[in-house]
Amino acid sequence: MEPGSVTRGRAALLAITLAAGLVVGFVLAFRLDEEARRRLRKTIFELRELPFRVFL
Amino acid sequence: MSDRYDVIVVGAGVSGLTAASLLSKHGLRVAVLERLERLGGCCSNYDVNGFRPEVGAIFVIGHEFYYKLFELLDLRLEDYLDWKVIDPVYHVYFEDGSAYPLPRDIDAMAEVVRSISPGDVDGYYRYCREMGKLFDAYLAFVRRPLPALQDLTKITSLARLAANRELLYALPVNLKLLFRNMDRCVRDYFRHPRLQLMFGWENLYAGLPAHRCTGLFTMMAHMGRMGYYYPRGGMIAIPTALARIAEGFGAEVRLGAEVESLIIKGGEARGVRLTDGTALTSRVVVSTAHSRVTYLKLVGEENLPSWAARTVRRQPCSIPAPLIHMGLSRKLEGIRAHMSLVANPREQVDNIWVDYYDRGLLYRPADGAYLLVCPTFDDPGLAPEGKDVLSVFYIAPYRLRYHDWDRIAEEWAWEVVRFLDGRCLPGLADAVEWLDSVPPTELERRLNVAEGAFFGIEMSLTNLGPFRPNYRSRLVPRLYLAGQCTNPGLGVPGAMISGVADAAVILNDWNRRLR
C-alpha cells in the first residue's frame, strides 16, 4: 500500500464525519421549538461577544 | 493650569452620590452634576400637585448594606434615614377574584400556604430552611467590620469578609440554585401553581422570565420575609441624605447641569462639557450613566476603537419597566398593601415573554401581570390629605411591532385602569385625579437610560462579573463607571455598592496614576 492512500482515506473519513455532523446539526436545529432556537441564537451571540466585553 | 475639581461625578443617583460622599470625605474636591432638577436618578420621587410617586426604585432590599456605607462614612444612619419595614410584603390578586396577603412572619405565611395547598407546607418550610442558610451567610458577611475603604477592593480583604462558617453551610444550596433556572427551583419546593407563582415571580426584577433566570432569584421571596424596607419621605430620601452628607464633606452638588460630552485630552478623560457650553476640568470623571450613554454619547464613538463601540451597542439591556402613575382622589378599600401583584395563572404569566415580549407585541390588559405600588400605604405624606398615589408596573417591549408607544401610551394606560377596576380595585377609574403613563420610550427620555431599562444591562451570567463594564474604564484612562451597568447591578443597593467600589478604586489609583 502506498503511503499517500492512507492519508487520502483519513481525509475522506474526516470530510464524511464533518458533513454528517453538519447534517445532524441542521436536522436537530430545525427540530427545535421556537424558544429553544431563541436560546441557541442567544447563546451563540453571547459567546461571540464575551471576549470583547472583558475589555470595556 | 490646575484642574478645577479632583473628581467630577456625572449623575446624582445613588451610585454617584455614594462615590461623591466617600471621596469628599477623603479630602478630594468633588462636583456632582445632575441633568434633572431633582436628585436620585432612578431612585427618586417627583411631584405633581402634591402627588409624589416613585420614579423607578420602590423599596430597599438588603438595607444592611446601607449601615455598612454609613460605617465607612463614620456616621449614624439613624441621623439621616428613617426605615419602615413593609408588611405584608405583597397582596396577591388572582384571576378568579381570590386574594391573599403575603405576611412577613414565616409561620403566618405557612398558614397562607396551608389555605392554598396543605400538601405544600412541608415544601414551604424546607424552602425557608434552605433560603435561611443563604440569608445567614449574607448576614455573617455584612455583620463583619469593614476594612479601610482603600482595602475594600483587594481580593484578600474580600475573601476574609466572605470566609465564614455560614457560607460553607450554604454552599450546597447555593450551587443548586446557581446551576438551575428559577422555574425549576420553585417547582422543587412547591407543587401548587399558585404557590409557584407567589414564590417565583420576582424574576421580573431581574428582567428575565423564570425559565431564563438564575435560580438564585428564588431567594428574593425569602428576602421579603426578612424585610423589604421603605424610607420615610419616599425613595428620594436616600439620595437626599447622601447629597447632604457629600455637601457636608465639601462636595458640590449641581442640579440642572446636563453634561453634553467628556473632555478627552490625549485619550484621557479630563473633565466635562455642559450643554450650556461650560467646560469643567478634573483629574477624574465618574460616569453613572448607562454604559451606552457613557461611551457612545459622552465619550463619543470617534474616541473609541470600532470593536468597543460595537460591543457597547450590542450588550443587551435588561427589560424596560414601563409605569402608569396615578393620583387618586380618595383612598380605595381594595388597596390592602404597599405592593400588590395582580396575576393570571403561572403559565400565562410566563407566556407573556414568549408570546408577546419577544415578538414586540402588546397584550390585552387581562392577559398581563401587574405590580401595584401604593407608597402612601406606608407614608401618607406622599399625597395630599385623604388621597393616594398608585403606580402600576408591567412588562412590555421597548419596540412595538405594530404600534408607536408615544401614540398609544395614554389609551393603553386607561385600558389597564379599567381592567384593574374590574378585577380587584373597584372604583379605581372614577378615583383617578391625575394619570401619567410612562412607556419605555418616555422612560428613556426622562431618565436617560437606554431602552428604558432602568435595571441597566441584562442580569444574565454572560453579562455579570468580568463581562459587565469595568469600574475603571479599560478604554478611556481616568474614566470610572458606576451604577446599574457595572457590578453587581440590580437595584439600589447594587448601585450603592458600585459607588463604594468606585471610590475605593479611585483612592487606590490616586497616588499611583491620577495625580
Boltz contact constraints between the chains, C-beta under 6 A:
constraints:
  - contact:
      token1: [A, 35]
      token2: [B, 354]
      max_distance: 6.0
  - contact:
      token1: [A, 46]
      token2: [B, 462]
      max_distance: 6.0
  - contact:
      token1: [A, 50]
      token2: [B, 462]
      max_distance: 6.0
  - contact:
      token1: [A, 52]
      token2: [B, 307]
      max_distance: 6.0
  - contact:
      token1: [A, 52]
      token2: [B, 311]
      max_distance: 6.0
  - contact:
      token1: [A, 53]
      token2: [B, 467]
      max_distance: 6.0
  - contact:
      token1: [A, 54]
      token2: [B, 466]
      max_distance: 6.0
  - contact:
      token1: [A, 55]
      token2: [B, 474]
      max_distance: 6.0
  - contact:
      token1: [A, 56]
      token2: [B, 469]
      max_distance: 6.0
